[in-house]
Amino acid sequence: MVLINDNYTKLAESYLFSTVAKKREEYRAAHPQAEIINMGIGDVTQPLCPAVIAAMQQAVTEMGEAATFHGYGPEQGYDFLKDAILQHDYLSRGVNLTADEIFISDGSKSDTGNIGDILGQANIVAIPDPVYPVYVDTNIMAGRTIKMLPTGEENGFCALPPDFHADIVYLCSPNNPTGSVLNREQLTAWVEYALRENALLLFDAAYKAFITDDSLPQTIYEIPGAEKCAIEFCSFSKTAGFTGTRCAFAVVPKGVMGHTADGESVSLNALWNRRHTTKFNGTPYIVQKGAAAIYSEEGQKQVQATINIYRENAKIIKDTLSELGFFCIGGENSPYVWLKAPNGMASWDFFDLLLTELNIVGTPGSGFGQMGEGYFRLTAFGSRENTVKAMERFRNYFGK
Ligand code: PLP
């Protein structure tokens, strides 16, 4: 008899985005003429920038010749990419890290999910609500005790340190789904909490490229002490359109320690290295070459130009919703706009209304946690044309 991991039976039946897609496809099948605009899933729509394409084409050519062919690479990633990351994302911001503290991967979804492999089951995990569902689901899979950190309008949807102990805390800033961003003071409070409680911060910075406000930290390591208590996850998905190409990295500083049941101190960097080299065989050379190209001068300009398109979309959404009297946050240092459904409507009721009356697909806030009930997420990752069209539909429907 094969025994399963019983924790899987405790998961909610279907993953949020699968449910959204199913409802959308059912509606499309019943109304084939409807022009549905998708502002739901957080996928990007702009193509990879020319610098990335050129670098990847060059890498493909190299792969076709024995002298420049690349087989298995270092599981942790090539130095050319790790050095570019160190230089541009960290040293330039006064953060000193070393290349062996960076682990290139195939995505932050994998990294934020897999990190639990090296962490004990008895840890108490604190997770903001609402937030990216992967943290909750992967901890349910592992059978850990989860304590939610409720956020709402009163705290700007920013999770702050609780008055209870947690061993592991997930933070997502800029936040998916709310678009809220933790400022320096709030991050400092979290680092102080972690150092005081001997806790680990798992900081997901997948949307850091959207931060425009210079006073906001782009990495948790801008906060003194974070190098002793925080692991950071970054992704090229939203920064440079790698959602389909797959490349990300985790930063695990050597000073971040865990403990054995006997109280012996163990470096999480060493454990993650062991896990990564055992279960992962490296992100493709071609992909890493493409990722490194975003750090070239022209790559930086091109990537910024793409991000600016999404930023402008976010502004169009936010301005329209504000004008129409919706409560909304995000959209300024984030590609997500988080709005309150009108007249006390539940999130899924608002989803149905937008789908059937406006032919717009968004994401119900309740899918990101209980505190998201009554709220809704729209993304700025669509085309300009669709964003403008969607907001016209909002005006026509809600502006009367
Ligand atoms: N982290 C957050 C907060 C996200 O919203 C997403 C994707 O939507 C990811 C991670 C996944 O990133 P990746 O494409 O690198 O797996």
Boltz pocket constraint, residues with backbone or C-beta under 6 A from the ligand:
constraints:
  - pocket:
      binder: B
      contacts: [[A, 42], [A, 106], [A, 107], [A, 108], [A, 109], [A, 110], [A, 112], [A, 132], [A, 172], [A, 174], [A, 176], [A, 204], [A, 206], [A, 234], [A, 235], [A, 236], [A, 237], [A, 242], [A, 243], [A, 247], [A, 248]]
      max_distance: 6.0
